[in-house]
Amino acid sequence: MSRVQKFGNRNIKAGAEKGDYEAAAGGDWLEAPQRLPSRRHKHPSNKQQMTKWFYRLLILLFLALLLGLLMWGRRHAGL
């Protein structure tokens, strides 16, 4: 498909009316462009999910430390 077939002929006379311009160019691309969605809507944040995993990791590390200290204390209690 050639550029002229795809986009229309843009060589318009200086005194051309709007209707002539739309007819020569195909008309559809002259309408106001639709607004794109904001980045926040297009790529939503996963901040809440990351916060949830962070707190779960902190709890898991705390429990591992607690278990490790209890085991260490039982092993070295007979000194």
N, C-alpha and C positions, 0 to 999 in steps of 0.2 A: 504494500500500500504506500503510495507516494505521500509526501508531506501535504500537498495540496488536497488530496482526497481525505486525508486524516484531519487536517486543521482548517481547510478552506483557503480561499484566495484572500490574502490580506491587502492586496494592492487595490485600495479604494480611492476614488476621486476625492479631492479636497472638499467639494461641496455636497457630498453624499449625505443622505438622511440616515437616521438611526435604523429604520426599517430596511433600507438598502444595504447597510453595513451588516445587519444580522442575516439577511438573505444571502449575501455573498459569502459570509463566513460560516454559515451553518446555524448561527443564532444561539445555540445552547451554551457555549463557553462564555458568552457575554454576560450571562446572568450573574448575580452576586454569588460568590463562592460560599459554600456552607462552612460554618465554623468547625474546626477540628476539636475533638474532645481534649480536655486539659490533660496534662501528663499524669496528674493525680488519679484521674478516672481511667486513663489508658493503662497505666502501670501502678496498680494499688500497692501501698506499702504493706509489708509483712511485719511491722514493728511489734504488734501484739503477740504474734506467733513467736518471734525471736525473744521477747521478754519472758514468755511462758517457758521456753526451753532454757533460758538463762537461769531462771529461778529453780527449775528442776535440776539443772546441773549443780547449782550451789548446794541444794539439799542433798543430792547424791554424794558430793565431795565431803560435806559435813558428816554424813553417816559413815562414809569410808574412813574418815579421820577418827571418829568416835570408836568404831570397831577396831581399828588399828591400835589406838591407845589402850583400849581394854585388853586386847591380846598381849600387848607389850607389858602392861601392868601385871597380868597374871603370870607371865613368864619370869619377870624380874621381881616378883613379890617376896620370894624366899631368900633374898640376899641378906 
